[in-house]
Amino acid sequence: MKPLMLLGAFLIVVGIVAFTYQGITYTTREKVVDIGSMHITAEKQNTIPLTPIVGVLALVGGGLLLLAGRKA
């Protein structure tokens, strides 16, 4: 498979994932209380939003790369 076609297919998959999940969520631990030998932590979920524009750009770019890879 040509490199342009492989990159195009990858971008199409990224575009579909961006439409499906619309964000990346990850969990961090933070210290809430730290007194002597007593430690209390809390888990906090953070989200990095992905707008639908990212999905559209990835799909269109992937499609263009697939077409360019086919002609080359």
C-alpha positions in Angstrom: 0.0 0.0 0.0 1.3 3.4 -0.9 2.2 5.8 2.0 -0.3 8.5 0.9 -3.1 5.9 0.9 -2.1 4.6 4.3 -2.1 8.1 5.8 -5.4 8.8 4.1 -7.0 5.7 5.6 -5.6 6.6 9.0 -7.1 10.1 8.8 -10.5 8.7 7.9 -10.4 6.4 11.0 -9.4 9.4 13.1 -12.3 11.4 11.7 -14.8 8.7 12.5 -13.4 8.4 16.0 -13.6 12.2 16.5 -17.3 12.1 15.4 -18.1 9.1 17.7 -16.4 10.2 20.9 -16.3 14.0 20.6 -13.6 14.2 23.3 -10.7 12.4 25.0 -11.3 11.7 28.7 -8.5 11.0 31.2 -8.2 10.7 35.0 -5.7 12.3 37.3 -5.1 11.9 41.0 -4.8 15.0 43.2 -3.8 15.2 46.9 -6.7 16.7 48.9 -5.3 16.3 52.4 -1.6 15.8 53.3 -1.2 16.0 57.1 1.7 14.1 58.5 1.3 10.4 57.7 -2.3 10.9 56.6 -2.8 11.3 52.8 -6.2 11.6 51.0 -6.3 11.7 47.3 -9.2 12.3 44.9 -9.6 11.2 41.3 -10.6 13.9 38.8 -11.7 13.3 35.3 -10.6 15.8 32.6 -11.9 16.0 29.1 -10.2 17.4 26.0 -13.1 18.3 23.6 -12.9 17.5 19.9 -15.2 19.6 17.8 -17.0 18.1 14.8 -14.8 20.4 12.6 -11.8 18.2 13.5 -13.7 15.1 12.3 -14.8 16.8 9.1 -11.2 18.0 8.4 -9.8 14.6 9.0 -12.4 12.8 6.8 -11.9 15.3 3.9 -8.1 15.2 4.2 -8.1 11.4 4.3 -10.3 11.2 1.3 -8.1 13.6 -0.7 -5.0 11.7 0.3 -6.6 8.4 -0.8 -7.4 10.0 -4.2 -3.9 11.4 -4.5 -2.4 8.1 -3.6 -4.4 6.3 -6.3 -3.3 8.7 -9.0 0.4 8.6 -8.1 
